[in-house]
């Protein structure tokens, strides 16, 4: 198996895993993946997952890789809030929510963090198109906010909420308060409800 034939088969996928390779060509030599990675012809995302170096510079692909590497998951927390422009900081790592165990992967693309929630809390996300018409699961703005308050309980005082520096124009003009109220009830968590009320008081929602 030569590299060019392999690339022609898998490049358009964006990223791929070992199972896809062996399903296509059961006699594939696994050592090729290691050799091609050492030569810089492939990038290893995590054990058994790879992409091609051309995708490193393509906009939005870090989000796509985050969805692919750990399923089920969706982009949320700081990464989603930054994506929507709700918080001013650009994010260094891609943060996701998953019903699997908490995980962290670091590779040549970046740092990918996955925070665990129970399966009942895997709601409030939609597919969004990024580059090349690829679809990525993103938390809705309302769910990204609640995920943050739920998974980071240290955000609990009025000062903590103020220090988050949420965009008040977005909160007042674009945040769906009806959805927020419905979603916070789905958590069935009194501590989260209290933090949410504190957040609403600070930002006069």
C-alpha positions as CSV (number, residue, x, y, z in Angstrom):
1,X,0.0,0.0,0.0
2,X,1.5,3.3,-1.1
3,X,0.8,6.6,0.6
4,X,-0.7,8.4,-2.4
5,X,-3.3,5.6,-2.9
6,X,-4.1,5.8,0.8
7,X,-4.4,9.6,0.8
8,X,-6.7,9.5,-2.2
9,X,-9.0,7.2,-0.3
10,X,-9.1,8.9,3.1
11,X,-8.3,12.6,2.6
12,X,-11.9,13.8,2.0
13,X,-13.0,12.3,5.3
14,X,-11.1,15.0,7.2
15,X,-10.0,12.5,9.8
16,X,-10.2,8.7,10.1
17,X,-9.6,5.8,12.5
18,X,-8.0,2.4,12.4
19,X,-11.4,0.7,12.0
20,X,-12.2,2.6,8.8
21,X,-8.8,1.7,7.4
22,X,-9.1,-2.0,8.0
23,X,-12.7,-2.1,6.9
24,X,-11.5,-0.8,3.6
25,X,-8.3,-2.9,3.3
26,X,-8.1,-5.7,5.8
27,X,-4.5,-6.5,4.8
28,X,-3.3,-3.0,5.5
29,X,0.1,-2.9,7.3
30,X,-0.6,-1.0,10.6
31,X,3.1,0.0,10.7
32,X,2.4,2.3,7.7
33,X,0.5,4.7,10.0
34,X,3.5,5.1,12.4
35,X,5.9,5.5,9.5
36,X,3.8,8.1,7.7
37,X,3.3,10.0,11.0
38,X,7.0,10.2,11.7
39,X,7.5,11.5,8.2
40,X,4.9,14.2,8.7
41,X,2.5,12.8,6.2
42,X,-0.1,12.1,8.8
43,X,-1.0,13.8,12.1
44,X,-2.0,11.6,15.1
45,X,-5.0,13.0,16.9
46,X,-5.2,10.3,19.5
47,X,-4.6,6.6,19.7
48,X,-6.1,5.1,16.5
49,X,-7.3,8.5,15.0
50,X,-5.4,10.5,12.3
51,X,-5.8,13.4,10.0
52,X,-3.6,14.9,7.2
53,X,-1.4,17.9,7.9
54,X,-3.2,20.0,5.3
55,X,-6.2,20.2,7.7
56,X,-4.2,21.8,10.5
57,X,-4.5,25.3,9.0
58,X,-8.1,25.0,7.8
59,X,-10.6,27.1,9.8
60,X,-13.0,25.2,12.0
61,X,-11.4,21.8,11.8
62,X,-10.4,21.7,15.5
63,X,-14.1,21.6,16.3
64,X,-14.7,18.9,13.8
65,X,-11.8,16.8,15.2
66,X,-13.2,17.3,18.7
67,X,-16.5,15.7,17.7
68,X,-14.8,12.9,15.8
69,X,-12.3,11.9,18.5
70,X,-14.8,11.3,21.3
71,X,-18.4,10.3,20.7
72,X,-21.0,11.2,21.8
73,X,-19.9,14.8,22.5
74,X,-20.7,18.4,21.5
75,X,-18.7,21.6,21.7
76,X,-19.7,23.6,24.8
77,X,-18.5,25.6,27.8
78,X,-15.8,28.2,27.0
79,X,-15.2,27.0,23.4
80,X,-18.9,27.5,22.5
81,X,-19.3,30.7,24.4
82,X,-16.2,32.1,22.6
83,X,-17.5,30.8,19.3
84,X,-20.8,32.8,19.7
85,X,-18.9,35.9,20.9
86,X,-20.5,35.7,24.4
87,X,-17.2,35.9,26.2
88,X,-14.4,38.1,25.0
89,X,-11.5,35.7,25.4
90,X,-10.3,33.5,22.6
91,X,-9.9,29.9,23.8
92,X,-6.7,27.9,23.9
93,X,-8.4,24.5,24.2
94,X,-11.5,23.0,22.7
95,X,-14.0,22.2,25.5
96,X,-16.7,19.6,25.0
97,X,-19.4,17.8,27.0
98,X,-19.8,14.1,26.8
99,X,-21.7,11.2,28.5
100,X,-18.5,9.2,28.5
101,X,-15.8,9.7,31.2
102,X,-13.8,12.9,31.4
103,X,-10.9,12.9,29.0
104,X,-8.1,15.1,27.7
105,X,-6.2,14.8,24.4
106,X,-3.3,16.9,23.3
107,X,-1.9,16.7,19.8
108,X,-0.5,18.9,17.0
109,X,-3.8,20.6,16.5
110,X,-4.4,21.6,20.1
111,X,-5.8,20.6,23.4
112,X,-9.1,18.9,23.7
113,X,-11.0,18.6,27.0
114,X,-14.2,16.6,27.5
115,X,-16.3,17.1,30.6
116,X,-18.6,14.3,31.7
117,X,-22.3,14.6,32.4
118,X,-25.0,12.0,32.9
119,X,-26.8,10.9,29.6
120,X,-30.0,12.8,30.6
121,X,-28.1,16.0,30.2
122,X,-26.9,15.4,26.7
123,X,-29.4,17.8,25.1
124,X,-29.4,21.4,23.8
125,X,-27.0,21.1,20.9
126,X,-27.4,21.3,17.2
127,X,-25.3,20.6,14.1
128,X,-23.6,23.6,12.7
129,X,-21.7,23.9,9.4
130,X,-18.1,24.8,9.3
131,X,-15.5,24.7,6.5
132,X,-16.2,22.4,3.5
133,X,-19.8,21.9,4.6
134,X,-18.8,19.7,7.5
135,X,-21.2,19.4,10.4
136,X,-20.2,19.9,14.0
137,X,-22.3,19.5,17.1
138,X,-22.4,22.8,19.1
139,X,-24.2,23.6,22.3
140,X,-26.9,26.2,21.9
141,X,-25.9,29.4,23.6
142,X,-28.3,28.7,26.5
143,X,-27.0,25.2,27.1
144,X,-23.3,26.3,26.8
145,X,-24.0,28.8,29.6
146,X,-25.8,26.3,31.8
147,X,-23.1,23.6,31.2
148,X,-20.5,26.2,32.4
149,X,-22.4,27.0,35.6
150,X,-23.1,23.3,36.2
151,X,-19.6,21.9,35.6
152,X,-17.7,24.8,37.2
153,X,-19.5,25.2,40.6
154,X,-16.7,27.7,41.7
155,X,-18.7,30.3,39.7
156,X,-21.2,31.0,42.4
157,X,-20.9,34.6,43.7
158,X,-21.9,37.9,42.1
159,X,-18.2,38.7,41.6
160,X,-17.5,35.4,39.9
161,X,-20.4,36.0,37.5
162,X,-19.2,39.6,36.8
163,X,-15.7,38.4,36.2
164,X,-16.9,36.1,33.4
165,X,-17.5,39.3,31.4
166,X,-20.4,38.0,29.3
167,X,-21.5,40.2,26.4
168,X,-24.5,42.0,27.8
169,X,-25.9,42.9,24.4
170,X,-25.9,39.2,23.4
171,X,-27.5,38.2,26.7
172,X,-30.3,40.8,26.3
173,X,-30.9,40.7,22.6
174,X,-30.1,37.1,21.5
175,X,-30.2,34.8,24.5
176,X,-33.5,32.9,24.7
177,X,-34.7,33.3,28.2
178,X,-37.6,30.9,27.8
179,X,-35.3,28.2,26.7
180,X,-32.9,29.0,29.5
181,X,-35.7,28.6,32.1
182,X,-36.8,25.3,30.5
183,X,-33.2,24.0,30.3
184,X,-32.2,24.8,33.8
185,X,-35.2,22.9,35.1
186,X,-34.1,19.8,33.2
187,X,-30.9,19.6,35.2
188,X,-33.0,19.1,38.4
189,X,-30.1,20.6,40.4
190,X,-30.9,23.2,43.1
191,X,-27.3,24.4,43.3
192,X,-27.3,25.1,39.6
193,X,-30.6,26.9,39.9
194,X,-29.1,29.2,42.6
195,X,-26.1,30.0,40.5
196,X,-28.3,30.7,37.5
197,X,-30.4,33.1,39.6
198,X,-27.2,34.9,40.7
199,X,-26.1,35.1,37.1
200,X,-29.4,36.6,36.1
201,X,-29.2,39.2,38.9
202,X,-25.7,40.3,37.9
203,X,-26.6,40.7,34.2
204,X,-30.1,42.0,34.9
205,X,-31.9,39.3,32.9
